[in-house]
């Protein structure tokens, strides 16, 4: 049964709802009642309440303040507000702080019952969702395989460099200390060998592929395997022993043979070196993937060892496919521009440790060329800088000179991006602020502002808060109050006229909000100012 709480300072209003609403017929228990906001909060502390029904106008604590307080305390309630016709703006405020529905006086029993029935449906649906979520969480918690797969994904794609993350995984899976390190093994299904299959077949094949790997490596207590899609399985081997290498090779051969017999295709396998730190897993995985991709160009079904990887080729691949694209991507996002400068410096230091002057110079020219290409159609200060910088790079004779030129350019590029975005955002927020001030007599919403300026409403809300320190609603209210204070200084403008000119439909709600904001009623403010 659903439990409701009725709050009203008029006992006759409470009794009317208690007697005339068919509580049991619409799935509710007999309602709890309170004659003040304070009494209602006391009941909420001691009872499980689903629905709050409150009059908007009560002494000491209004219905609006009660709803707001319930929200602050974390109560998950469906809220029905009862209001008079001349209090409609109070209803709007109540909905703003968390009410879901309202009814106007004089109350019609069938209307209240309709609202309560809709509430019951929403509550029951929420309970079903919570029950299903809890059931799913229990299944996930009870399935060690699911947890292990998540661990492998996190390890090889992101690493466990963060101490808290690392410790939580070690504790959850009871992982041993890395006495001998870790290796990563990637099993890649050579899809090009089978001519492609439909989605259902690929899912079935992927499941069988994962099972084959798990069965073949079941004798290794330190191995955890996970599917990375229908065409790849990755295993991490914790603390591998030298004497396990022969058995590992037999396990790999079993997987390759099983796939060949089942699907007439091949599996390429890559094994990383043994590394000592959890945080090294992503780079080890990248190295294995590069090695496998290159080998597959010639022939599938090979077993590859990272010890045979050409370091120079791999580094060049990373420069071309990872480093330069990542620097460009970060520089194009003003909020990541600072990180881009640090990232560029670290990349240069890494390259300098492995390559001669000519290679570092070529990298700098390649990076600047890519950044210049991105700026090609943009008329800004950076355009005039490109040719002189290229010439400076060409004239460099030492590695430190190359790094200085590249870093100077990247820093200026980052500053230009940040300034451009800041200017654009400032102009946009100024336009929106001007529009609000010019239309303060209207009820301007975030959605309307977003549509007018061709923006997503959520993005506008975040951007406005970041730029002004206020939400759009707070800015609208502040602008209204400032305009109201200005108008109140003119004794010839009546209070209800001030309310209309700053966008309030009733003088009562304007008075309420003005006092809440300034500490004075409009008349008191006029008298003192």
C-alpha positions in Angstrom: 0.0 0.0 0.0 1.0 3.6 -0.6 1.4 5.9 2.4 0.3 9.6 2.1 0.8 12.5 4.5 -1.6 15.4 4.5 -0.3 18.8 5.8 -2.7 21.8 6.3 -3.1 24.3 9.1 -6.9 24.0 8.8 -8.2 20.8 10.5 -11.4 20.9 8.5 -9.5 20.8 5.2 -7.6 17.7 6.5 -10.7 15.9 7.6 -12.4 16.6 4.3 -9.6 14.8 2.4 -9.4 12.0 4.9 -13.2 11.3 4.7 -14.0 12.0 1.0 -11.0 10.5 -0.9 -11.4 6.7 -1.5 -8.0 5.9 -0.1 -8.3 2.1 0.0 -10.0 1.9 -3.5 -7.0 3.7 -5.1 -4.4 1.6 -3.4 -3.5 3.8 -0.4 -3.3 3.2 3.3 -5.2 5.6 5.6 -3.3 8.9 5.4 -1.1 10.4 8.1 -1.9 14.1 9.0 -0.1 17.1 10.3 -1.2 20.7 10.9 2.3 22.3 10.3 5.5 21.9 8.4 7.4 21.1 11.6 4.9 18.4 12.6 5.1 16.9 9.1 8.9 16.7 9.2 8.6 14.9 12.6 6.3 12.3 11.0 8.5 11.9 8.0 11.4 11.0 10.3 9.4 8.1 11.9 7.3 6.8 9.0 7.8 5.6 5.4 5.9 8.2 3.4 5.5 8.0 -0.4 3.2 11.0 -1.1 3.1 14.4 0.5 -0.1 16.5 0.1 0.4 20.1 1.4 -1.4 23.4 1.4 0.8 26.1 -0.1 -0.2 28.8 2.5 0.7 27.9 6.1 2.1 30.0 8.9 5.8 29.7 10.0 6.7 27.1 7.3 4.9 27.4 3.9 4.2 24.4 1.7 7.0 25.6 -0.6 9.5 25.7 2.3 8.3 22.2 3.4 8.8 20.7 0.0 12.2 22.4 -0.3 13.2 21.1 3.2 12.1 17.5 2.2 14.3 17.7 -0.9 17.3 18.9 1.2 16.8 16.0 3.6 16.7 13.5 0.8 13.1 12.3 1.1 11.9 10.7 -2.2 8.3 11.9 -2.3 5.6 12.5 -4.8 4.3 15.9 -3.9 0.7 17.3 -4.5 0.3 21.0 -3.7 -3.1 22.5 -2.9 -3.5 26.2 -3.7 -6.0 28.9 -4.2 -6.5 30.6 -7.6 -4.7 33.8 -6.4 -1.7 31.7 -5.3 -0.8 30.2 -8.6 2.7 31.6 -8.7 3.4 29.9 -5.4 2.5 26.7 -7.1 5.1 27.4 -9.8 7.7 28.0 -7.0 6.6 24.7 -5.4 7.1 22.8 -8.6 10.5 24.4 -9.0 11.6 23.0 -5.7 10.2 19.5 -6.3 6.4 19.2 -6.4 5.0 17.0 -9.1 1.4 18.2 -9.3 -1.1 20.7 -7.9 -4.9 21.1 -7.4 -6.7 24.4 -7.0 -9.3 25.2 -4.4 -12.2 24.5 -4.1 -10.9 20.9 -4.1 -12.7 18.3 -6.3 -12.3 14.8 -4.9 -12.1 13.1 -8.3 -9.3 15.4 -9.3 -7.3 14.6 -6.1 -7.9 10.8 -6.7 -6.7 11.1 -10.3 -3.5 12.7 -9.2 -3.0 10.2 -6.4 -3.6 7.3 -8.8 -1.0 8.7 -11.2 1.4 9.0 -8.2 0.7 5.3 -7.3 1.6 4.2 -10.8 4.8 6.2 -10.8 5.8 4.8 -7.3 5.0 1.2 -8.3 7.1 1.6 -11.5 10.0 3.1 -9.5 9.8 0.2 -7.0 9.9 -2.3 -9.9 12.9 -0.6 -11.4 14.7 -0.6 -8.0 13.8 -4.3 -7.5 15.2 -5.2 -10.9 18.3 -3.1 -10.3 18.9 -4.7 -6.9 18.5 -8.2 -8.5 20.9 -7.3 -11.3 23.4 -6.0 -8.8 23.2 -9.2 -6.9 23.7 -11.2 -10.0 26.7 -9.1 -11.0 28.2 -9.3 -7.5 27.6 -13.1 -7.5 29.2 -13.6 -10.9 33.0 -13.6 -10.5 33.4 -14.0 -14.3 31.7 -10.7 -15.0 33.9 -8.9 -12.4 37.1 -10.4 -13.8 36.1 -9.3 -17.3 35.6 -5.8 -16.1 39.0 -5.9 -14.4 40.8 -7.0 -17.6 39.1 -4.2 -19.6 40.1 -1.6 -17.1 43.7 -2.9 -16.8 44.6 -3.1 -20.5 42.7 -0.1 -21.7 43.2 2.4 -18.8 45.7 0.8 -16.4 45.5 0.9 -12.6 47.8 3.8 -12.1 45.4 5.3 -9.5 46.2 3.8 -6.1 42.6 3.7 -4.9 41.4 1.9 -8.1 44.3 -0.5 -7.9 43.7 -1.3 -4.2 39.9 -1.8 -4.7 40.6 -4.4 -7.5 43.3 -6.2 -5.5 40.9 -6.4 -2.6 37.9 -7.4 -4.6 39.6 -10.2 -6.6 42.2 -11.1 -3.9 45.0 -10.5 -6.4 48.5 -11.6 -5.4 51.4 -9.1 -5.1 53.3 -8.8 -8.3 56.4 -10.7 -7.3 57.3 -11.7 -10.9 55.1 -9.2 -12.8 52.4 -9.5 -15.5 52.2 -10.4 -19.1 49.4 -9.6 -21.6 48.2 -12.2 -24.2 45.9 -11.2 -27.0 44.1 -13.8 -29.1 42.8 -12.2 -32.3 40.3 -14.0 -34.6 41.5 -13.6 -38.2 38.1 -12.6 -39.5 39.3 -12.1 -43.0 39.8 -15.8 -43.3 36.0 -16.7 -43.0 34.5 -14.1 -45.3 32.4 -12.6 -42.6 29.3 -13.9 -40.8 25.9 -12.6 -39.7 25.6 -10.9 -36.2 24.1 -13.9 -34.5 26.8 -16.3 -35.7 29.5 -13.8 -34.6 28.0 -13.6 -31.1 27.9 -17.4 -30.8 31.4 -17.7 -32.2 32.7 -15.0 -29.8 31.2 -16.9 -26.8 32.9 -20.1 -28.0 36.2 -18.3 -28.6 36.2 -17.0 -25.0 35.4 -20.5 -23.6 38.2 -22.1 -25.7 40.7 -19.6 -24.3 39.5 -20.1 -20.7 39.6 -23.9 -21.1 43.1 -23.9 -22.7 44.5 -21.7 -19.9 42.5 -23.2 -17.0 45.6 -24.9 -15.5 47.3 -21.5 -15.0 46.1 -20.1 -11.6 47.4 -16.6 -12.4 45.5 -16.1 -15.7 42.3 -13.9 -16.1 40.7 -13.8 -19.5 38.1 -11.5 -21.0 36.3 -10.9 -24.3 37.1 -7.7 -26.0 34.4 -8.3 -28.6 33.5 -11.2 -30.8 37.0 -11.3 -32.5 39.4 -10.8 -29.6 40.1 -12.4 -26.2 42.7 -10.9 -23.9 44.3 -12.7 -21.0 46.5 -11.3 -18.3 49.0 -13.6 -16.7 49.9 -12.7 -13.1 53.3 -13.8 -11.9 54.2 -16.1 -14.8 56.8 -18.8 -14.1 59.6 -19.6 -16.7 58.6 -23.3 -16.6 55.0 -22.4 -17.6 56.1 -21.3 -21.1 55.8 -24.7 -22.7 52.4 -25.4 -21.3 51.3 -21.9 -22.4 52.4 -22.6 -26.0 50.4 -25.9 -25.9 47.3 -23.9 -24.6 47.7 -21.4 -27.5 48.0 -24.2 -30.0 44.8 -25.7 -28.6 42.8 -22.5 -29.2 44.2 -22.1 -32.7 43.3 -25.7 -33.6 39.8 -25.5 -32.1 39.0 -22.3 -34.1 40.4 -23.9 -37.3 38.2 -27.0 -36.8 35.1 -25.2 -35.8 35.2 -22.2 -38.2 37.9 -23.0 -40.8 39.7 -19.8 -39.7 42.9 -18.9 -37.9 43.9 -17.1 -34.7 46.8 -14.7 -34.4 48.3 -14.5 -30.9 50.5 -11.8 -29.4 52.4 -12.2 -26.1 53.9 -9.2 -24.2 57.1 -9.0 -22.2 56.7 -9.4 -18.5 56.3 -6.0 -16.9 56.4 -5.1 -13.2 53.8 -2.4 -12.7 50.0 -2.5 -13.2 50.1 0.9 -14.9 52.3 -0.5 -17.7 49.5 -2.8 -19.0 47.9 -0.3 -21.6 51.3 0.3 -23.4 52.0 -3.4 -23.3 48.6 -4.1 -24.9 49.2 -1.4 -27.6 52.6 -2.9 -28.4 51.0 -6.4 -28.8 48.2 -5.1 -30.9 50.5 -3.2 -33.2 52.7 -6.3 -33.6 49.7 -8.4 -34.5 48.2 -5.9 -37.0 51.5 -5.7 -38.8 52.0 -9.5 -38.9 48.4 -10.1 -40.2 49.3 -8.1 -43.3 51.4 -11.0 -44.4 49.8 -14.0 -42.8 47.3 -14.9 -40.1 47.6 -17.6 -37.4 51.0 -16.6 -36.1 52.3 -16.6 -32.5 54.2 -13.4 -31.9 56.4 -12.4 -29.0 57.0 -8.8 -28.0 60.7 -9.4 -27.7 60.9 -9.4 -31.5 59.0 -6.1 -31.9 60.9 -3.4 -33.9 61.0 -0.6 -31.4 61.7 2.1 -34.0 58.7 1.1 -36.2 56.4 1.0 -33.2 57.5 4.4 -32.0 57.0 5.9 -35.5 53.5 4.3 -35.6 52.7 5.9 -32.2 53.9 9.3 -33.4 51.8 9.0 -36.6 48.7 7.4 -35.2 48.6 8.5 -31.5 50.9 11.3 -30.4 50.3 13.9 -33.1 46.5 13.2 -33.4 46.2 13.4 -29.6 48.1 16.7 -29.3 45.9 18.2 -32.1 42.7 16.9 -30.5 43.6 18.3 -27.1 44.6 21.7 -28.5 41.2 22.0 -30.2 39.5 21.7 -26.9 40.1 24.9 -24.9 39.5 23.1 -21.6 42.3 20.6 -22.4 44.8 23.1 -23.9 46.9 23.3 -20.8 47.1 19.5 -20.7 48.1 19.5 -24.3 51.2 21.6 -23.5 52.3 19.2 -20.8 51.6 16.2 -23.1 53.6 17.6 -25.9 56.6 18.2 -23.7 56.5 14.6 -22.4 56.2 13.2 -25.9 59.2 15.3 -27.0 61.2 14.1 -24.0 60.4 10.5 -24.8 61.3 10.9 -28.5 64.5 12.8 -27.7 65.6 9.8 -25.6 65.3 7.4 -28.5 65.9 9.4 -31.7 68.5 11.6 -33.3 68.2 15.3 -34.1 66.8 14.9 -37.6 63.9 12.7 -36.4 63.0 15.3 -33.6 63.1 18.1 -36.2 60.9 16.1 -38.6 58.4 15.4 -35.7 58.3 19.1 -35.0 57.6 20.0 -38.6 55.0 17.3 -38.9 53.1 18.5 -35.8 53.2 22.2 -36.8 52.1 21.2 -40.3 49.1 19.4 -38.9 48.2 22.3 -36.6 48.6 24.7 -39.5 46.3 22.6 -41.6 43.6 22.8 -38.9 43.9 26.6 -38.9 44.0 26.9 -42.7 40.5 28.4 -43.1 40.6 30.4 -39.9 41.7 34.1 -39.9 43.6 34.5 -36.7 46.9 35.6 -35.2 48.4 32.1 -35.6 48.2 32.2 -39.4 50.9 34.8 -39.7 53.1 32.8 -37.3 53.3 29.6 -39.3 55.9 30.4 -41.9 58.4 32.1 -39.5 58.1 29.1 -37.1 58.8 26.6 -39.9 61.8 28.6 -40.9 63.1 28.7 -37.3 62.6 24.9 -37.1 64.6 24.4 -40.3 67.4 26.7 -39.0 67.7 24.7 -35.7 71.0 22.9 -35.2 70.3 21.2 -31.8 67.6 19.2 -30.1 67.0 21.7 -27.3 66.4 24.4 -30.0 63.8 22.2 -31.7 62.0 21.6 -28.4 62.0 25.3 -27.6 60.5 26.3 -30.9 57.8 23.5 -30.9 56.8 24.3 -27.3 56.6 28.0 -27.9 54.3 27.4 -30.9 52.1 24.9 -29.0 51.8 27.3 -26.0 50.7 30.1 -28.3 48.3 27.8 -30.1 46.8 26.8 -26.8 46.4 30.4 -25.6 44.8 31.3 -28.9 42.3 28.5 -28.6 41.5 29.4 -25.0 41.1 33.1 -25.8 38.9 32.4 -28.8 36.6 30.1 -26.8 36.5 32.6 -23.9 35.6 35.4 -26.2 32.9 33.4 -28.0 31.4 32.3 -24.7 31.6 35.8 -23.2 29.8 37.3 -26.2 27.1 34.5 -26.1 26.5 34.9 -22.3 26.3 38.7 -22.8 23.7 38.3 -25.5 21.7 36.0 -23.3 21.9 38.3 -20.4 20.8 41.3 -22.5 17.9 39.3 -23.8 16.8 38.4 -20.2 17.0 42.0 -19.1 15.0 43.2 -22.2 12.3 40.6 -21.6 12.2 40.6 -17.8 8.5 41.2 -17.8 8.1 37.7 -19.5 8.5 34.3 -18.0 11.7 33.4 -20.0 12.8 29.7 -19.6 16.1 28.0 -20.2 14.6 26.0 -23.0 13.4 29.2 -24.8 16.8 30.8 -24.4 18.5 27.7 -25.7 16.2 27.5 -28.8 16.7 31.2 -29.5 20.5 30.8 -29.5 20.6 27.3 -31.1 22.0 25.6 -28.1 21.3 22.5 -26.1 19.5 23.5 -22.9 21.8 21.5 -20.6 24.9 22.9 -22.2 23.5 26.5 -21.9 22.8 25.9 -18.2 26.3 24.7 -17.5 28.0 27.4 -19.6 25.9 30.2 -18.0 26.7 29.0 -14.5 30.4 28.7 -15.3 30.5 32.2 -16.9 28.4 34.1 -14.4 28.5 32.0 -11.2 24.7 31.9 -11.2 22.1 29.6 -12.7 19.8 31.1 -15.4 17.0 31.1 -12.8 19.1 32.8 -10.2 20.1 35.5 -12.8 16.5 36.0 -13.8 15.4 36.4 -10.2 18.3 38.7 -9.4 17.6 40.8 -12.5 13.9 41.0 -11.5 14.7 42.1 -8.0 17.2 44.7 -9.1 14.6 46.2 -11.5 11.9 46.0 -8.8 14.1 48.0 -6.4 14.7 50.6 -9.1 11.0 50.9 -9.8 10.1 51.1 -6.1 12.1 54.2 -5.7 9.5 56.0 -7.8 6.6 56.7 -5.4 4.2 57.0 -8.4 4.5 53.4 -9.4 2.3 51.2 -7.3 3.5 47.8 -5.9 1.2 45.8 -8.2 2.5 47.7 -11.2 6.1 46.9 -10.2 5.1 43.3 -9.9 3.7 43.3 -13.5 6.7 45.1 -14.9 9.1 42.6 -13.6 7.1 39.6 -14.7 5.0 38.5 -11.8 1.3 37.7 -12.3 0.3 38.4 -8.7 1.4 41.1 -6.2 1.2 38.5 -3.5 3.9 36.2 -4.9 6.0 39.2 -5.8 5.8 40.4 -2.2 6.7 36.9 -0.9 9.8 36.6 -3.2 10.9 40.2 -2.7 10.9 39.8 1.1 12.7 36.4 0.8 15.4 38.1 -1.3 15.8 41.5 0.4 14.5 41.0 3.9 11.9 43.8 3.3 8.4 43.8 1.9 8.1 46.1 -1.2 6.4 48.8 0.9 9.0 48.6 3.6 11.8 48.9 1.0 10.1 52.0 -0.5 9.7 53.5 3.0 13.3 53.0 3.9 14.8 53.9 0.6 
